[in-house]
Structures are given as structure tokens and as C-alpha cells.
């Protein structure tokens, strides 16, 4: 807890101090709040320059820029240049005394937040507490090498000598792989093989797609179960449902050799400290649900291995026209780490079935149609998931990929879906919360009390079905659900559908609250003003530029909403509201919602970060009335807004939100529904879709076997789960060859904008030639030494880009991808058109060893270059190791003592010394990342 510097109240949270000062009736608190607000209002700030534009006046006044920054935990070794650094402002001369205390408190809060995040990120290690009963998750007996998945697969093949059997050669296997995973349609493939001598030249045993399909169907072992087709009768009408045996699907995922080393078999408690006071939540086995359910299971069958079943349903369109839809059901298991589940290419999700997509248009009564649709859904799901009832209680013997045999209990744990799917699965009325009993008129409240829906009372109501329709309808209404006949979760062991409903980042936040927020801001600030600011944002690797604005976009995807969120707060900082309303509440409301959005996506949470999550939500609720004052909203009774109250509890129950994100299943629609439909002739398509998918899965399974044989048949060694690495380790990469091999210094000045390049490089050389490295030269002494430096070259090799690649710190086979980049490109003429230079802004480590942001400085990269190797012995002493890549940086002012009260971003301006911009040469290794500076537009942004 924290103490108010004015009145001494000592029970305040991080964000509670600011809210307390704003609302307190104590004169001392009011005086402190007025002083802080008055200071913010009296600053004489000018609009910032767009870094994309050419610098026409090098002696212009300092420009104020609002920027958000990205901090990296790695520190460089280069020393700061004090003679080129503008002096830090003296707080005692510029800030009132009360504001000094306020800044100190904000610094303390910021440091406390950093410590909370470091503990959650595992900077100080973690402590794993195993489940107290060591029998949980243990093998039944010792296993041998012949029990492993790939060895058992090999026994089903007739030819053990041919690695590629049933294919005659590597070429034939690779063509079969290409035709099913990358190739054209079956007709096009047949036409290709019909060309004279093509099969003979390639040595193929098949001459058309039909013969290839026969090999796959009859000679390749089945890796995953086959689909079956059954009819479900609802309201005296039959409907086809295509599905697979759910137990066999679980066995296929559980026994997949690619997942062997990563599987988790028992729950654990992870802590950030030895005292076990700060608990960590990440993968599903670290949540409370698994631990509590294991205790319940041990009362019936001790020593079992729980397999958490995660089910997802979502209807999707498979055609652009004709309104053709598919209704897939996906399954995955919580034993597989989320880092693997989140990648569709790893195959951690399996298509369990296709539900009927009928519209029941023959039923004219809408209420009757909705009831029949709900009953059809639950009847189909009950048929598909029925085997879980006995298997969950009694257990089923299953082998993991290494051959270890365990008694496994597949238990329904989570249901993943958007709001309509949640309503359909739980049976609650539309507009109500599918998890709790909060009144529909109170879903926008931050203080309304609510409780998880009572499963026992709901089951009792469902049991009245035999007493007659009227009693059944009344009992269901009293329990708060629709009259559903035998919902699929009714008889599943240890299942609670209301607890199983999980948070939905994609639809609840990005496609829900963020979509609403953009609409509210457009109405409050004006669509033209919002779009004008979007058009003038400077480029950055992590920022998508919407050159036509964002208010006119239609069919905006979740990815696009995520891209908009990265700059949404920055573009409204100094915007003008109608009736000259103060924008402070608007900024705090937007910041609170965005803070919640990003905190909710942490890959690892602690009991402390969950408090920050709740506080961010409180900030939004405390300031949301601004939208009512602006006449934009009458209330906030939105089920998606209320759903945010359940996030902390669900994270503690099932792990972080990336364990059950609907973004994963949205991507699966492409592979398992849309592509499958396109491979059919659109007649009786679901039969063809299931056959197409079975063949594709057989090829993928055989690929794993071939890879295993080529590697020598080595089995993977199991790994122990640990919290995810939140330090975002990455590697800085430069191209092997320069973008421009010989650039003159004059061109560096004129085209790249490196105005003081000669002076900066001379000072860099002079400083490292100082005889006393402990006391670097400064001022006139350094200038005198720099004036004697002569360059033994006329041109320099120049690079236009720095990249950072991701690192696979957890050993999950993640391929490196570009996570950040910095551009320093010159202006150039393309025909008669002048392409302006691009000089990105970056975060540079000063190497001072200071804690937090004090060790970093923002600069603009004008040029990236290397010194000719022959010149290095001439310019530097032998004892100095010259960095391979150097950069010319124009500096911004140091970070102020604290970010802004309302929007939590730092205000920066161009650093100047004697009316000229401050510039230095630094090692590229000291550049930590790109950083995006958002111009301060003023009340009205320029329209041109």
C-alpha cells in the first residue's frame, strides 16, 4: 500500500493515489491536486515535427513530442557524452514543493510496478511446488523403446528398410507430400501426371490423383481417427453430424511424438519467491482448477493423470457468396504447452466434428426456431462428447509419445467461443452474463455484486423434464436458463459449464470494447480530426500507418484493431472536446482500458499483476462518465464490458488468456473448413471435406515418421515446464553487405540528414584517443583534439536497416522472426518524385548502470555505417576495440522524472546546444530497440 503525501492516508494502491487526490474533500489533497493540474496547464509546449519530413530549419525551436517507449533489459557498454548532453532540469527550480512529493510518489509507484513485473517475468527465478501426492501423473509401468509412438507406427509398415514406404523413393514421397499439402487440385495434379513421360521420368508408381489417394487410404497407417456420419433427430427431423471418437482424438494428441518432451502430467504451484507469497500463473497446470480437480479425482481414483479437455465451437462462412457455412468443433488438451497450441502449424488442435448448419427455415415461429436450434446443438454435442462421461470417471490407459503408459482421465475443463457461442452453450438469455447472475441492467456497473451461477440449481431444474413441459419451463426460468433438453455438459464428470466459459481477448476486447471505444472517440473528437492525426503518424516497424484514417474502415479485423490500439491514446492527448470539456477523464478512461487490454495478454501473471489488472479496469470505470457527459452513451450495460470482471478469476483458475484464445480457432477455420470446402465439388461437401482432411493428416503423420527415421530414431527427452520468458530475448542482426558501398560525407549530410557528421565522428575518435580513459575529455579540450583529426577516407559503407530477431528460449522449435527494425534511408529521386528520407527513432542504452528508464535516451538515427578496416589502426589506439557498426544519432531530451499523470506517456523534445541539434556517434550494439514518437498536434491537426 502507498501513502498520500498530503493527508497521510496509507491504504492506497498504485493508481488509488491519483483517484484519491482527484476526489478527496481534504483541502490539503485538493491543493496538491490543483498544483499538479495547474503545472500541466501552464506548460508552454509547441507542436512536434513529423520525423518523416525534411528538416528545413536546423535552428528551429525545440519540438515537444509525446512518445511511448519500449524497454529492454540489456545494457550496452558505451559511455555517455556529457559535453553533448543538455543539462537536466533542476526540479527544485521548476516544480512546486508539493509537486516534488508527488513526483517522488510517482517514482515510487513506477519502481514498485517494475518490481511487480520483474517478479512476474521471472527475473529473479521461480519456485515450483509439486502436487503433494506423487502418484498423480505417474506411469503405470516401465516402458521400452518399442512402445514409443514412432516405433509403433513403424510396425504398421510392411517395408522396414525403405524409410519412405509405401512410397518407392524420396522423390515420390516429396511429390505426394507436395500434392496434398501445397499442390493444386486433384484434377490439376492428374493433368500434370498425364503429360507424356512425366511419371516415368520421376519414377512414380502412381499415374493420377486417384492412384495416389488409394496409396494414402490403404497403405498409410491412421494417425488420427476417421470421421463417422450419424443422424440426430430433433423435433421429428433428422440432421447429419460428422464427428470422430473423442477418446481416440485425445489419444492422438496425447500420443503425438512431437509433443512428447513438452507434455505436463500433474498440477504444480509456481511462485516468484522462496517465501511462496507471490504466485505465478501461466500454463494450464499452474492454475487452481487442475490442482483442485486432482484432489477431487484422488478421492475416487488416486494416481490418475488429468487430461483437461478444451472445446471450441464457432460457425464460419466457407464461401464469399451463396452464404454457405460450416460449424466446426475443435479440441485440444491442456497438457500441451500454450506456446505450441497457439501455432496452428504444430497441429495441437484437432477437428472433432462438423455440426449441422441448418437454418430451420421451415419453423415459422422464431422462438420455437431458436429453441430447436439450441436443442439441436446440444444433442449433437452430447453425442460427440458422450464417451467423456465414463472415461472421465474410470480413466483410460493411454500412451504418450515416448511409450509411457498412464491411467488418464479426460475431463471437460474449458469452453472457448465468442459471446453467441457462450450463450448457446450455457443456455442463458442473450444480453446476460453466461458466467454469473448479475442483472442485465447492471452489466456496466463496477460495484454491482454477482456470483457464479449455481450449477446445482440448474441441474435440479433440468431434472424436472419428466414432470411435464410447463414445470420444466418454469423451473429453468427460475434457474436463469432456457429450457434446454439435456445440455451436453449435464452428465460430464467434474464439469461446470459456467466456470468453463473462458475470457475471449479477440471478441470481447479487440472486436468488442476497442471497437466501441474507437466509435466513441470518433464521435467525441470528430472523425475528420482523428483521421488527420492518423495520417501524420511517423513510420515504425511496430506501427501500421492508416493513411486514409481509421473511422471509415469497415469489416475491421482483430489484427487491425490491435494495430490501432498501439497509437490510439497518443493521437488524442491534446485533442479538443466539445464545449471545451477537460480531456483528463477521457485520457484516463482510454488509458485504463488499454492498460487492461495489454495486461490481460501477459503470458505470465502473478498475484500482484492481477491486482494491476483490476486497477486498470477501475481506472476506466472511474472515468467512463466522460462519455455520458459528451452525450455519446446513456449507459455501459455491455456484456463484453462486464466479462472483464471475470478475467482475474479465470486466469487463476486456468492460467493466462493465451491458453484459450479464440484467435487460434479463427485461424483453424482456414485450414480445416475453408480450404477443405474448396477441395470439394460442393455436392455433399462434408463427406468430401472429412476425407480430404483424413488424407492430409496421414501425410502429416508420415512426415513426422520420416523425419524421425532420418534423425536416427532418437526419442526426445522430457522437459520440465517453467514460466514463459517475458524478457523478450532477441538478437540484433545486420546485413552481411552494406546497402550503399561508398557514400560521401557530403551525401551523408545532404541526403541522410546527418548535418554534424564530421564533427561528431571527429569527437568520437578524439575521445577514444584520450590518454586517460577514466577522465574522458570534455569541452574545449575535446574540441581542440577533435580539430586535429583527419579522416583517411572519403566515403563510407552505409547500412539502411537494423533488425532484431526473436530467440527460442524455451526450446519449442520457434523459427526466428523479425520482431523489430530501424530504418535510416536517404532521400532520393524516383523519376520526378522526391522520396523523403526515413530516420527512425530509437532507444539507446547510455551504459550508466542507472536503474530503469534513467539509463536510456531517445535518439533519431540518421546514418548507420562502418569504418574502413584500414583506417582503424590509424585513428584509434590498439587498446581500443572499435565497434563493428556505428550510428549517427540526433538526441532528444532525457526522460522527465515521471510520465504524464493522465496518459502515462513521456514528453520529449529535440535536444539543442547553442541553438544547434545535439548529435553523437554511438555503437549500434547500444541501440536497444525502435521507439515510436507521436507528434503533439495541438488542438487541431494539420489537414494537408
N, C-alpha and C positions, 0 to 999 in steps of 0.2 A: 504494500500500500504506500501511498505518497501523501505528502503534507502540503496544504495550501500555504503559499508564502505570505498571504495577507492575514487570514484569520486563524491559521494554525490547525485547521481541520485535518486529521491524519488518517482518514479511512477512504481516501480517494484512489481510483485506479489510474492507469496511464492516461486514458482520454477523459477520465472523470474530472480532472483538474480544470480543463478548459470549459467543460459544461458547467461545472460549479461556479466559475468566475462569471460566466455569461448569465447565470440565472440567480445568483446569490443576492439577497437583500442586505447583506452586511456592507456598510459604507466602505470599509477597507477593501473588500473584494471588488466593489463597484469602481473604486478609484484606480485599482490596479488594472482592471479590465479597460477602463476608459483611457488610461495612459497607453496601454498596448495598442488599442484601436486607433488612438489619435496619432501615434507614431506612424502606423501604417498609412494613414490618410495624408500625412504631411510630406511623404517622400516625393521628391521631385524626380520622377522617372520618365525616361523618353522611350519611344518605340524602338524595338530592336531591328537590326538589319537582317534580311534574309541571307543566310550564308551561301545560297546559290548564286546570288547576284554579284556582279563585278564591283570591286571597290573603287569608286570614282574619286573619293577624297580620303587620303590616308590620315588626315589630321582632324577628322570629324570627331564630335563629342562621343564620349563613352555610351555604348548602347546597352540597355537593360534587356536581359534575356531570361525567361523562365525556362528552366530545364529540369528534367528528371534524369537521374544518373543510375548507373549500374555498377555495383561494387564487386571487385574480385578480391579474393583473399591472398593473392600472390603479390609480393613486394619486389620491386627492382632494386638495383644496386647503384644507380646513378645518383649523384648529388645534385641538390637544387642550386640554382644560380642566384644568390641573394641580391647581387647588384642589379639583376634584371627583374626582380620581383617587386611589384608595388607594395608599399608598406601596408600592414594590416591595420584597419581602423581601430582606434582606441575606444573600447566600449564605454569607458568612464566619461569620455567627452561627448559621445553621440547618443547615449541611451539614458533615460531617466533611471533613478536608483531602483524603483520598483520593477522596471523592465529588466534590469540586471538579474534580479532574483528570478524573474520569470524565465529568462534565458537559461539560467543555471538549472532551473527545474526542468525545462525542456531538454537540456543536455542530459540531465539525469534520466529522464524518461526515455530519451533516444538510446542511451547506453544500456538501460535496462532492457529495452526492446531487442537490441543487438545481442545481448546475452541470452535472452529467451530464444532467439532464432538460432544462435550458435549451438545451444543445447539441443534444439530440435534437429539441427543439421548434423549432429554427431561430431562436432569439432573436438569434443572432449571424450569421445568414446561412448560406449553404452554397456549396459549390464543386462544379460539375458537370464531370466528366471524360468527354468523348465517347469512343465506340468508336474505336480508332486507325485503322481502315480507313474512310475517309469514304464509300466506295461502299455500305456497309451501310445499307439502308433508303432509298436514293436512288431517285428517279424514273427510269424508262426513257427517257422523252422529255417534252418540254414539253406541257402540256395547255391546252386552251382552255375557254371558258365553256360551250360546248355539251357538254363531256364530263362536267360535274357531274351528280350523281345526280338532282337535281330537274329539270334541263334534259332529261336522257334520259327521265325519267318523263313530261315534258310531250309529248315526241314521240310517245308511245304513245296520246295522247288525240286524238280527231278534231276537237274544237272548241277552238281555242286562245283564243278570245275569252271564253268562259264559264269563269270561274275554277272553278266548282263542277261542271263537266261530269264524268261523264254525268248529273248531276242538274240539273234545269232552273233551279233557283233556290237561293238561300241557305237559304230555309225548307225546301225539300225535302231539301237536304243535311243540315241540322241534325236533321231528323226521322229520316233514315236513320242518322245518327251515334248519335242517342239510342236508336233501336230496337236497335242491335247492341251498344252499349257500356253503356247504362244502362237500357234499356227492359225490358218484360215478355217473356213467352214469345211465340213466333211466333203461337200460337193467339190469345192475348190481343191482340196487335197487329192481327191480321186482324179480330178482333171490333170493335176500335176503329175501323178504317177502314170497316167495314161499316155504321156509323151513317150515316144519311141525310145527304148533302151534306158530310160531313167531308173526303173527298179533294178535292172541288171547291172548298170554302171555303179549303183550304190550298194549292190549286194543285198537287196531287201528280199525277205521271204514273203512279204505281202505286196499285193499289186493295187490295192484300193483301200479306202477307209473301212469298208465292211470287213475285210480280212484282218485289218489291224484291230478293229473292235472285237473280233472273235478271239484274238490272242489275249487281249486285255480281260475280256469277260470270263474266259475258261481256263487260262493258264496262269494268270497273276493271282496270288493269294489275296484274300479280302482283308484289307487293313481296318476298315470301319464297316459297321453293319449295313445291310441292304435295307432299302425302303420297302414298306408294305402299304397296301392300299386297303382301307376299310370304309365301311359306310356307317355313319352316325345318324340315327333317326331322332329328330326333334320336331315336335308339333306335327307328327304323322308325315314328315317329309324326310327323305334320305339325302345325306350330304357326304361327299367323298373327303376323306382326310388321308394324307400321305405322311407317314411317320416311320421312325425307326425305334427299335427296342432301346429304351432309355438306359437300362443297365449295361447293355453292350456298348452304348455310346460312352458311358462313364469309363468302362474298362478300356476303350480305345484311347481316351485322353490320358487316363491314369497310367497306362502301359506304353505310351509313346516314348521311344528311346531318346527323342530329342529333349524330353523334359526330365529325364531320369535324375540328373545331377541337381535339379532345381526344386524337386518336389518337397513339400512340407507335410509331415505326418502327425504332428501333435501341436497343441497350442503353446504359446510362450508369452511371458510378460517381459517387455523391454523397457528399460529405464535409462535415463540420461546421466544418472549419478549413482555412486556407490550406496548412498543412503536410501535409494529407491523412493524418492519423493516426487520425481518428475517422470511420469510415464510417457512412453513413446508409442505411437500408433502408425503403422504403415501397411504392410501386407495383412491379409485377412487373418492369419493365425495369431497376430498380435492384438486383435480386438477381443472384446469381452464375450461376444456371442460364442465363439469357438470354445473358450475356456468354460463358460457356464454350461454349454450343451455337453461338453465332455464329462462334466461332473454328473449331469443327469443320465447320460448314457452308461456311465460306470455303475450306476445303481442297478441297471438291468444286465449289462454285458460288459464287465470290466475288460480292459485291454483292447478295445476296438479302435479302429482308425476312422475318424470322421472325414467324409468327403463332402464339403459344402457344395451344394448344387446351386448354381446361379442361372436363372432362367430369364430370357428376354423375348418379348414379342413386339412386333411392330409391322403394321401393314404398310406396303410401299407400292408405288406405281412402277410398272416394268415397261411401259410404253409412253411415248410422248403424246400419242393420240389414242383414241378408242378407249381410254380410261381403263386399261387392263391392269389388274393389281395382283400382287402375291402377298401372302400372310405368313412369313417365315417365323419359326420358333427356334431360337438359338440356345445352346447350352455350353457352359464352361464350368470348371471346378475351382474352388478356392485354394487347392493345394498347389496350383501353378502360380508362380510369382506374377504380380501385375505387370512387371517390366516385359514379360513375354506375352501376356494376354492382350496387352494394348497394341500389339503388332499383328494385324491380320495375316501377314505373310508367314508367321510362325505356326499358324493352324491350331491355336489354343481354343478356339470356338468351333463347335460342330453344329451343323444344321440338323436339328432334331425332327423337324417336320414342317409341312405346309398346311395351314388351317384353311377351311373354306372361305372364299371371298364373296359369297353370295350377298346380294343387297336385300333379299326377301321382298322384292317389289310386289309380289302377289298379295302381301298382307297390307291392306289399305290403312288400318288403324296404326298411327305412329307409335303410340305407347305399346301396343301389342307387338309391333315390329321390333322395338328396342328390347323388350323382354325376351323375345325369341332369339334375337342376336346374342344377348348375354348368355342365355341358356345353351345356345349352340357353341359358343366359345368355351364355356366351362365343361360341356360334355366332351368336346374334343380334347381339351387339356387334361381332363380326368382320364380319358382313355390312354393318352400318351404317357402320363406320369403315374399311372396306377401301380406299376412294379415297384415304385419307391416305397410303398406302404410297408410291405413285408421286408424288403431289403434294408430299409432304414432301421427297423427294429431288430431283426435277427442277424443282419450282416451278410455279406457275400465275400467269398475268398477271391481276391484279386492280386495279380502280379504287376508290380511296377516294371519299368523298362529294364532294370538290372536283374529281374527274375525273383526279387524278394516277394514272398507270399504273406499277405496280411488279411485279417478279417476287417473288411471295410463296411462302413455304414453310410451310404449316400443319403444325405439329409437336405431337404429343401431349405435354403438359407436366404437367398435374395431374389427379388423380382425387379428387373431393370426395364423401364419403359417410360414413355412420356406420360403427361397427365391423363389423356384419354385412355391409355392402356392401364394406368394405375386405377382409374375409376372402374374400368371394366373388370379388372382382376379382383378388386376388393368388394365391388358391389355397392359402393356409396353413390349418392346422388351427385350429379355434375354441379360444380361450384363449391363443394365441400372438400375438406381435407381428407385424403384417403388413409391417413395415419391416426388422426386424433379426433376428439369430439368437440373441437372448437366450433362455435356457431359461425355460419357462413357470413353473417354481418359483422363478425369480429376478426376476420382473417387479416385485416390491415392493422390490427392493434398490436402494440408491443408489450402490452400489460395484461391482455386477456389470459385467463388461466385455461389450461387444457390438459388432457390426459390421453394416453394411448388408448385406442378403442379396446373395449373389453371383449377379448376373444371368447371367453366362456359364455357370456350372454348372447353373443352372435351364434355360437354353436347350439345353444339351447333354443334359440329362435328357429334355426334351420331344422332342428329335430321335430318341430311341430308340423312338418309337411304332411304326416299321416293323419293329422287331426282335421284336415279339410282346408280348402283353399283360403277361405275367409280368415280362419285363425292363423294360418301361415302368413298371409299378407300382413295382418295386424302385428304379429309377433316380430316379423322382420322390420316393419316400420318403427316399432318401439326400440329395436336394437340399432336402428340407424342405417340399415342396408336395404337394398332392393330384394324382392322375393326371388332369389336365385335357387334353382333346383340343383342341389348337390354341387357346390363350387369345388373346383379341383383341389383346393387346399384343405378341404373339410377333414379328410382322414389321414393326411400326411403326418408322420410322427414328428414331434417336437417342432412343428411348424406354426408360425404366427404370421399370417399374411400382412397384418397391419405393421408389424415390426419389420417384415421383409422388404417393404417398399423403401427403395434407396434414393438418395439425392440424385438429381439429374442436372449436371452442370450445363449441358447443351441446351435443353429445352426450358428449364426453369430460369437459368441465369442469362445465357447469351441470347437465346431466341425468345426469352420472356422478359425479364426485368430490364436488360440492356436495351432491347427493342423499345420497350415503353419509355425508358429514360431518354433515348435519342428523340423520340417524338415529343416528350415534354420539353426538352431543351430547344428543339426547333420552334415550338410554339411560344416559349418564353423569350427567346433571344432573336427569333426571326430566322427563317430558313436561309434567306439570302446572306445574312451575316455569318451563320455557321459555315455555309459553303464557301464563302470568300476566305475564311480563315483556313479551311481545309486545303484550298488551292495554293496557299502561300507557305505551306509547311516545307522545311528543308528536307532533303532526302536522307535516309538512313537505312542500313541493312534490315533492321527490325521494324521499320515503319513502311506500311503501304500508303502510297500517295493516291488519294482520290481526287483526281484533277477536275472532276465535274461536281465535287461535293458529295455529301452523304445523305442529304434529305430527300433526294429524288430517286434513290435506289429502290428497286423492287426485288422481291424474292431474295432477300439478303440471307446468305448462309451463316452458319455459326462461326465459320472461319473469318468471314468478313466482319462480323460483329466483334470478334476478338481483336482484329486489326484496328478497328475504330476505337476500341477501349484504350489502346496504347497512347492516344493523343487527345482523347475526348476532354479530359479535365484541363489539360494545358490550353486548349483553344478558347475556354470560357472564363479564364482567370479575370480579365479586366473588361468583360463584356457589359454592355449597358442593358439593364432590365426596364420593363415598362414602369411608368410612374416613379422612376428614379428609386426603386426599391433597392435596399442594400443587398449586394450579391453574396454576402458572407455565408448565409444559411444555404444558399444554392450550392456554393463551392463545397461546404462541409457535407451536404447531403450526397453530392456526386462522389466526393472522396470516400465517404463511408461505404457507399455501395460498391465502388471499385475496389476498395481495400478488402471488403468481404469476398468479392469475386476472386481476387488473387490469393487470399489466404485460404479460401475453400479448396484451392487446387494444389496446396502444398503436398508434395509426395510423402512427407513425413510430418506428423503433427505430434505435439506434446500437450500435456495437460495445461501448460502455460499458453501455447499458441492458440489453443481452443478458447481461452479467455480473450485473446486478442480478436479472434473471430467474432465472438459475441459483442465485444466492444465496438467493432466496426459496424455491426448491424445496429447497435444502439445509436451510433452517430447519425446514421441515415434516418432512423425513426425520430430522433430528437430534432431534426431539421427539415423533415419532409413537408411540414406545413407551408413551406415557401411555395410549393406548387398549388396549394389551395388558395393562398393569398394572391397568386398570379391568375387565379381563375381557370387553371388547367385541369385540376382534379376536384371532385367532390368528396371522394373517399379513396382509400387504398385497399379495399376489400378484394384482393387478388390472391387466389390460392397459391400461385407461384411465389408471391412475397411471403405468405405465411409459411411455406415449405422451408424457408431459410432458417426458421427457428429449430427445425429438426436436425440440421446439419451437425452440430457438435455431438449430439447423442449418437447419430448414425456412424460418425467417424469412430467414436469409442467402441461401438458395437462391431462394426465390420471392417475397420481400417479406413484409410483415406479414400477420397472420392474417385481416384483413378483405378480403384478395384472394380467399379461398377458404372463406368461412364457409357452413356448411350452413343457417344461418338464412335465407339468401336463397332457396335452393331450397325450403325448407319453405313459404315464403310463395308461391312459384310454384305449389305444389300447388293452392291455392285457385283461381287464375285459369285454369290450364292443365289441371287434372284434375277437380277437384270441380265447378266451375261448368260445365265442358264436359259432364260427365256429366249434370248436372241439366237441360241443354238438350236431351237426347235422350229418346226414348221407351223407353229401357232394353232395346231389342232390337237386336242387332248394333251396340252402342253406340259402338265405336271408330271405325267408319266415319263415324257422325254427329258424333262428337267432333272428328275431324280436319277435316271440312267446316265445322263451326261455328267452329273456330279459324282456318281459312283466311279466312273472311269477315271475322272480327274483325280479322285482321292487314291485310287490304286496306283496311278503313275507317281503321285507324290510319295506314297509309302515305299514304292520300289526305289525311288530316288534316294531315300534315306538308307535303304539296304545297300545299294551300290556304293554310296559314299562310305558306309561302314566297312565294306569289303576292301575298298581301295585304301582305306586308312590302316588296314592291318587287323581289323576286328577288335580294336581296343574299346573297352567299355569306360564310360565316364565315371569319375569319382564324385560321389555326392558332396554338395557344398552346404555349409550352414548359412541359414538366412541371416541377414543383417540389415539394419536400416539403410534406406537408399542414400546415395551420396548427393547431398544438396549443395555442395560447393561448386557444382557445375564445372568440373575439371575439363580443361580444353587445352589444345596445343596451338601455338601460333605458327603459321605457315607462310612462307614467302615463295614465290615462283622461282624456278631454277634460273631462268634468264630474265633480265630486265625488260620492262615494257618499251623503253627507249634506250638504246645503247649509248648514245652520245648527245647529251643535252647541254648546251652552253649556259653559262651563268646568266647571261643576258636574257635568254629564253626562260630560265627559271624565274627571273624577276617579272618579265612581261606576260608570259603565258600561264605560269603556275601561281603567280601572285606572291612569290617568296621575296618580298621587297627588300629585306635586310639580310639576304642570304650570305653575301660576302662577309659582312661584319659578324654575323652570328657564327659562321664557321671559323673565322679567324679567332674569335674569342674562345670557342670550344677547343681549338688547337692550343692556344696560348695557356689556357687554364690547366690543361693536362701536361704542359711543359713546365709548370711551376716547380721550382726546386723543393718546395715544402708542401707536400700533399695534404698535411694536416691543417695548414693555414692557406686555403686557396686564395689566389689573388682576387682583388675586387677593385672597383672604381677606376681611378686614373692609372694605377699600376697595371691593371689588366689591359686597359686600353692602349697603354704605351707598348706593352709586349705584343698585343694583337696587331698593332700597326706595322710591326716588323715581319709579320707572317706573309710569305709569298707562296702562292699555290703552284706546284709543278705540274699543273694540268689545266686544260681549257674547257674540257667537257666532262660530264659525269654520267655514269649509268643511273637511270631513274626507273623506279617501280611505281605503278599506279594503284596497287592494291595490297592490303594486308588481310589475311584470313585467319580465322580460328576454327579448328575442327574439334568436334566432340570426342571424348575419351570413353571407352568401355570399361569403367571402373569396377563393374560388378561381374564381368565375365559372362554376359548374356549374349555374346555374339553380335553386339550392335556395330554396324558399319559406321565409320566416321562420316559425319555430315558437317557442312558449313553452318556454324551457329552464329557467326558474326563476321563482319568485314568492314574495312575502312578504305575509302577511295580518295585519291589525290590526283585528279586528272586535270590536264591543262585545257584552256580554251582553244578551240580550233575551228577552222572554216571548213564547212561541208558545202561545197558549191558556193552559193551566195549567202548561205545561212551561217551565222556565228553560233557555235555551241559553247555555252558558258562553261567555265571551269567548275569542277566539283571538288570542294575541300571539306571533308567530313570533320566533325568534332569528335574528340576522343577523351578518355580518362587516363591520365598519366600518373604513374607512381613516382613520387618525389624521393623515395628511399630514406625518409627521415626517421622511420620507425614509430611515428606517431600512431595512436590508435584511431581506428575508424576513418572517417572521411577526411580528417586533417592531413593524412598522408597522400592525398590525391589532389590533382589540379586538372581543370578542363582546358584543353587547347584545341586549336584548329590546325590540322595537318595540311600544309601547302605542298610539301615535296618529300618523297622518300627516295633515298639514294644510297650508294655505296662509294667509298673512296677507292681509287685505283690502287691495287696492291703495291705497285712500285713506289707510290708516293708515301705510304705509311711509314717506312723507316726514315724518310726524310723529315716528316712532320712531327713524329711522336718519338718519345724515348722508348728504348727497348723494353723497359719495365712495364709499360702501359699496354694493355691488351685492348685494341680498338674494336668496338662492336662491329659486327659484320654489316648491319643495316642501320642507317641513321635517318632521322626525320627532322625536317624544319617545322617548328611549331610556333604559332602565334597564340599567346596566352590570354585566358580570361582571368578575372579577379579570383582570389581564393574563395572557398566556400564561406558564407557567413556563419556566425556562431550557431544558428538554428534555422531550420526551414520555416516557411511562412506558416502562420497559425492556422489559416483556413484550408489551404490546399496542400501543405506539406512539401512543396517544391522549393528549390533554392533559386534565389535571384542572383544572376551573374551579369557582368558587363565586360567589355573589352578592356584588358589591362593596358594602360598607357604610361609612358615615362617621358616627360618633357614634350608632351604633345604627339609622341610617336608610339606606334604599337610595340608592345614588348614581344620579342621573339627569341628563341633558343634552338640549339641543336640538341636532340636527345636520342638515346638509343631506342630503336624500335622495340626492343625487348621490354622497355619500361612502359610501353603503351598497353594498358590492360584490356581495354575494350572501346567500342564506339559509344558515344553518348549523344542523345538527341536533345538539342536546344530548341525550344519553341519560342518564336518571336513574341514579344509583347506588343500586341497590335494596337492597343489603345481602345477607346470606346467604340470606334468604327474602323474596321479593317479596310485597307485599300481594295478597290474592286478590279483594278487592271491586272 
